[in-house]
Amino acid sequence: MAVMDQELSQHVNYATAQSLLDGFGERNRQLEILGQSGASDAALLSKTLGQNSRPLLVVCASQKEAQRLFTDLRFFAPRPTGVALFPHWELGPYDPLTPHPEIEATRIKTLVRLLKGEIEALIIPVRSLMQRVIPRPVLAKLSLTLDLEEEYPRPELLRQLQDLGYQAVPLVEDRGSFAVRGDIIDIFPADAEQPVRIDFYGDLVERMRRFDPTNQRSEPGDLKQLRLIPSRELCLSGAHLDHLLQKLKERCDDLELPRNLREGISDELKEGILAPGRAFLLPFNYPGLESLFDYLPAADLVLNDPPAIEQEIDLFNGEIRSAEKRQIERQLPHPRRQELYLDPSELEDAFTHY
């Protein structure tokens, strides 16, 4: 495992740095970066991109540091679009809050791109790496495709949009939202830079155009097809909803929680209502969550500032355990921490054998 620190970097020349990079990916599939200043870490990593077919999994200690490295690496990268960020929810474990729609949209978009093999470097804060995610087989099947000049019964279409996590709003401005105005449906796909305006003639898709969310004006050029991916990680429809309700019942029974509490939550979920904190029911939604390592089984691992990462792992693990204890004391339904988060020993094992 190669290590660079500030003191050493003052004495090495470019040839030494290049020899380190040459060894990375050939003899070693892990790289530790320590003590670099400014954007030097991004400049260093950019030289590894495209050297082999394996993507980079770059772990940072914090969301702020991951965002900074993401911005810098996109500047230096030969292909900026190949660099992606997988942000954390920015919530404490089991917090009675809801992830920001933009964050969830970015996470889903990034997972879809990983499935497609479109990412050369994934920048991720360690808290994101410790949180389990929607399974790959499930995500691969969760989508809705709209074709020009095809018919889509309006009630069924609106239900499908809500099942995929799109929120009905008066005016579409943010990802993961849609608005209905007569024979027009505006929708902002979770993986798009611009929203799309769909003109219907009855149930027939007559026209699809992108539009500017700032002034709501349609842009020239028609779309022949629109593929919609989920805008949130929970799926409140079909077999996934049934699975969530069943696992919720089983967990409430295990915790000996009142039946009326569980039924109240179940009724909300059936109506597509996600109250604050319900996002943490994610493990009940699917047969079993996966980790980001499952999405990147053959990547080269980069640890940016290992001591800071180790400190953050310990801190987050302490928060997880304390939060789980509070949920039990307050008699609130919640998944076991092992179902939602990787234990530090699991993370260490993954780092060691990656």
PyMOL commands that set and color helices and strands:
alter all, ss='L'
color gray80, all
select helices_A, chain A and resi 6-9+14-23+40-46+63-76+80-82+101-116+126-130+136-141+154-163+238-254+259-270+278-285+292-295+306-329+337-340+344-353
alter helices_A, ss='H'
color red, helices_A
select strands_A, chain A and resi 2-4+30-33+56-60+83-85+121-125+144-147+167-168+177-181+184-187+196-201+204-211+218-222+225-228+300-304
alter strands_A, ss='S'
color yellow, strands_A
deselect
rebuild
show_as cartoon
